Amino acid sequence: MRIRRTLGLVLAAATLAGAGAVGAVSAQAAASPTITRQECTDAGGQIKSVPYGGDTCTLPDGTSQRIT
């Protein structure tokens, strides 16, 4: 009985560790892309300043990216 409980705890810990690693990778992949001011203007984009939100670049195709 004690071995089953220990094995169950080990499997639960391994499952949580695996889910944490997958979550971190997914969060990084979902992060919004950034662009520099020069890249924005070179691509024909317009720079907009958002109060308390920083600057964003709106590209001709309608997408927006944060400026770094």
RAMO-V524731 format. One record per residue. N is the residue number from 0. RES is the residue in one letter. PHI is phi as a letter, one per 20 degrees, with the letter a starting at -180 (999 if undefined). PSI is psi in degrees with one decimal (999 if undefined). OMEGA is omega in degrees with one decimal (999 if undefined). Layout:
# RAMO-V524731
n = <N/N>
res = <RES/RES>
phi = <PHI/PHI>
psi = <PSI/PSI>
omega = <OMEGA/OMEGA>
This chain:
# RAMO-V524731
n = <0/1/2/3/4/5/6/7/8/9/10/11/12/13/14/15/16/17/18/19/20/21/22/23/24/25/26/27/28/29/30/31/32/33/34/35/36/37/38/39/40/41/42/43/44/45/46/47/48/49/50/51/52/53/54/55/56/57/58/59/60/61/62/63/64/65/66/67>
res = <M/R/I/R/R/T/L/G/L/V/L/A/A/A/T/L/A/G/A/G/A/V/G/A/V/S/A/Q/A/A/A/S/P/T/I/T/R/Q/E/C/T/D/A/G/G/Q/I/K/S/V/P/Y/G/G/D/T/C/T/L/P/D/G/T/S/Q/R/I/T>
phi = <999/f/f/f/f/f/f/f/f/f/f/f/f/f/f/f/f/f/f/f/f/f/f/f/f/f/f/f/f/e/f/f/f/d/b/e/g/f/f/f/f/f/e/n/e/d/e/c/e/d/g/m/c/n/d/c/d/d/e/g/e/n/e/c/c/f/e/e>
psi = <-40.1/-36.1/-40.4/-43.1/-44.3/-43.7/-40.5/-41.5/-39.4/-44.2/-39.5/-42.6/-40.4/-38.1/-44.6/-39.9/-40.7/-40.3/-35.0/-39.5/-40.8/-40.0/-38.5/-40.4/-42.5/-39.0/-39.1/-39.0/-29.5/-8.2/143.1/143.0/155.0/160.6/153.6/164.8/-42.4/-43.9/-36.1/-50.0/-34.7/-31.9/0.7/19.4/167.0/135.7/129.6/134.5/127.7/122.9/130.3/10.2/-4.3/-162.0/144.9/155.6/123.4/116.1/161.3/-25.7/1.1/-6.6/154.6/142.8/148.0/145.4/132.2/999>
omega = <-178.7/179.5/178.5/-179.6/178.6/178.8/177.9/178.2/178.6/179.4/178.5/179.0/179.3/178.8/179.1/178.7/178.4/179.2/177.8/179.3/178.9/179.2/179.8/178.7/-179.9/180.0/179.1/-179.8/-177.9/-179.6/-177.4/178.7/178.6/-176.7/176.8/178.3/-178.7/178.8/179.4/-178.2/177.7/-179.4/179.2/-179.0/177.2/-179.4/178.0/175.9/179.3/-179.7/-179.3/-178.8/-179.4/-178.4/175.5/178.0/175.3/-176.9/-178.9/179.8/176.4/178.6/178.1/178.0/176.5/177.7/178.8/999>
